[in-house]
Amino acid sequence: MLSTNIETPLISATELAEILNESHVKVFDVRGRWGQNNQDAYSEYLDEHIEGAHFLDWLQYFVETDVPISQASVAGKEKAQADFSALGINQNDLVVVYDDYHHMLAGRVWWAMSYWGFQNVKVLNGGLSYWKAKHLPVSTSVKTLGRGTFLVSEQPQYRVTTNEVSQRSEDVLLVDARGKAGFDGKITDPESGHIPGAINIPFLSLIDKETGLFKSHDEINNIIKQSIDDIEHKIIISSCGSGYAGTIFLIALKLIGINSPLYDGSISEWKMMKNPLVQTK
């Protein structure tokens, strides 16, 4: 539902450049690719990253690590606390996360930090590519991190479970942020398709192809309202395949003044629970 006084989840390249050297600003490089060995991502980080940025392995931080990543939920309290500490994050810090993957990995970390109570976290609009396009400072140096003192506090309003999705009422709308092909599925593949009742708003429709930036407020507003009637009276849940692309839709919603939760398990967990999917192609 519509909210007021929602802090923007994004920070621009220009804004970050102006505060990059301030001691309370911590920048994390969350680059990678789904299905890619993250050692490759770390090597790319070592070759070039935003000046002062620390590497954050999205396969290790703020996520379960004892199951395949496609099935991994947000980290539990004990691990989340250890992760904040290991990353040197303090209560009064401003944390900025960026990636080179349409904001998908940075968005997931932004959501996970928010879920565990750290609200002063921003996603760099346009990510590393836009930063470099603006000829802003990059580096090969790696700095060490001290221990952080932030104490986690679960914010359950940011997350919904499979049971909540399956038992949702008529005023709750489930949005699947995957591409159309994944949403449609294949009739020949019963493991593909979407959760019954879900609608599709592909996350890439919210990103400008040329710049990699999120589209403007008005453009995002039009895209979402074309798919959702009477949005002011709807409760919206974001979902996707495994809880990553859905965070991009959450950011877009927040940009137009709407706070919504993520179905963390998304399609991966839905299928594991032997729930049905809808195939339309």
N, C-alpha and C positions, 0 to 999 in steps of 0.2 A: 504494500500500500504506500501511498505517497507520504513522504516525511519532509520535515523542514530542518534547516541548519545542518545539512549533511556535509561533512568535510570532503573535499575532493580527494579521490584516491590517486590522482596523477600529479606528477611534478614535471615541468617542462625542462628541456635541456638548458635553456637560458637561466631558469631559476636555479637549477642545480649548480651550474657553473659559477654562479655568484656566491654560493655558500660552500663550495666544495672543500675548502680548507678549514672550515670551522670544526672545532674539536668534537662537538656533539653530533656531527653528521657522519653517519656510517653508511657506506655504499657497498652493495654486494652484487657481484656478477653471477647470475644464475643461468648462464648460457648452457645450451645442450640441445639435443634432439630426442624425440621419442624413439626408443629402440637403438640409440647410439651408445657406445661405450663412453662413459663420462670421463675416462682418462684422456680421450681426444679433446673433449671440451676444456679440460684443465690445461692441456698443452696449448690450445688456442688462447686461453686466458693468459698464459705466461708470455705468449708472443705479443699480445696487445690487449689492454683493458683500460677502462676509464681511470684516470689518475687517482690513486688512493683506494681503488675498489679492492675488496677482498673476494676470493672465490667462495661461492656457496654451492655445494653439491646437492642438487635437488633430489637426488636419489638417496641421500643420507640424512638430510635435515628436515625436521617437522613432518616426517612421514614414517610409517612402519617400515622396518627394514628386514623383517623375518618372513616376508611373503613376496611373491612377484609384484613388481611395481604397479601393474595393471589392476591388482587386487588390494593394494595398500591403502589404508585409511590414514587420516591425519594422525600424527603421533599422539600417544597418550600423555598424561600430565607429567610423569617423571621424565620421559624422554624430551618433551618440549622444554621443560625447565633446564635440562642439561644442554640442550641445543642453544637456547638463549644465552646461557652462561658461556659456552664455548665460543660463541660469536661475539662476545664482548659487549652485549647490548644492555644498556642501562635505562632506567625509567624515563629520563628526560632526553634521551637521544631522538634524533630524527633518522629513521632508516629509509634508504632508497634502494630498491631492487630493480635490476634490469636484466634483459636477456636479448637473444638474437632470434627469437622464435615466436613472433607475433604476440609477445607479452604473455604467452601461455604459462611458462615456467615461473616467471616473476609474479604473475597473477596468482598462481597457486601458493607461493610463499607469502605474498601479501595477505591472502585469505587465511592461511594457517596461522600467521602471526596475529591477525585480528581475532581469530577464534580463541587463541590463548591469551587474549587480553591486551596485546600491544597494539595500540590504536594509531600511533604516530609513524606509520609506515606508508610509503608512497611507491608507486610504479613509475619508472621513467618513461614518459610518453615518447614513443618512437624507438625506444631501446638503443642498443649500441649502434646500429646502422645510422640512425638519425643523428646521434651524437657525433659520429665521425663525419657525416655529411656536412655538419655545421663547423667542422674543423676545430672542435673543442679538444682539450688536452687528454692524451692517452699516454700510457706508460707501460714499461715491462717490469717495474719494481714491485716487490711483494713485501707488504708490511705485516708484522706480527700483531696478534690480537690479545688483549688482556682478558681477564674473566669478567663477565657481565654480572650485574646485580639485579636485573629485572626479575620480578616474581610473577609467575603465570597465574592467570585467573580465567577459568573457562567461561566462554560466552556462548551458551547453547543456542541462542537465537540465530547464530550464523550457520547452523548445520541441521539437516534433517536426515532421518534414517529411512531404511527401506520400508519399515512398518508405517511410518508417517506418510510416505509417498503412496503406498498401496491403500491406505485408509483416508486419503485426503478428501475433503468435502468439495462441493461443486464450485465454491468461490475460490478454490486454490488451483492455480494454473501451473502446470509443469512445462518448462521450456527446455528443449534439447538444443544445445548450441553447436552440435557437430555439423559437418557438411551435409548437403542434401542426400548424397549417395549413401552415407552411413545411416542417416535417419530413415530413408526409404527401405533399405535392406533389400534382400533378394528372397523371393518365394522359395527358391531352391536351397536356401540356407536358413534353417529355423533358428540359428544362433544370431542372426542379424535382424535389423529393424529397430523399432523404438518402443518405449513403454506406452501401453494403451492410454490414450487421452492426451498424450504430450503433443505440443506443437513445435515446429522447427524455426529457429532464427539463427542461421549459421554465424559463427563468431567472426568469420572473415568479412561478412557484410558490414561489420561495425568498424573496420580498419581501412584507412585510405591505402589503396594499392601502391601509389606512387611514393608516398612519404613514410609509410608504416605507422603513421600517427592514428590515434583514435579519431573518428570523424567528429564533426562539430556537434554541439548540443542539439541544434535543430535537426541535423541529419539523423542522429541517433534517435531522437524523439519521433521523427517521422517513420523510420524503419520499424521501431518497436510498436508504435501505435497502429501501423498498417496491419500488424499481425494480432494485436490484442485490443479488443473492443472494451470500452469502459474500464480502462486500466486503473483508474483511481479507486475502483471498488474491488480490485482483484488482489489476492495474495499470490505472489509469484515465487516459484522454486526454480532454480537454475540447475541443469544437469548436462551431462555429455557422455563420454565413454568411460572415463575413469576419474573425473573430478578435476580436470585441468582446463580444457577449453571453456567449461562452464564458468570459470572465474573471470574470463574476459567479458562474458555477458553480465556478470555481477558488477564489474567496473562500469560498463556502459549504463546499466540501470542506475548506479550511484551518481553518474554524471548528470542524469536527468532528475535526480531527487528521489530515487526509490531505493530503499534498503531491502535486500532479499537474502534468503539463505541458499546454501549449496547442498544439493544431494550428493554428499561426498562419495558414496559408493557408485553412484550412477549406474550405467548399463552393466558394467562388470559385476557389481554386487547383485543387481536385480536378477541377472541370469543365474548366478550361483545359488540364489534362493529358489530356483526352479519356477520363477514367474514367467508368464508369457510375454512375447514380443509381437509387434505388428509388422508384417512385411507388406509393402505397397508396390514393389516392383519385382 
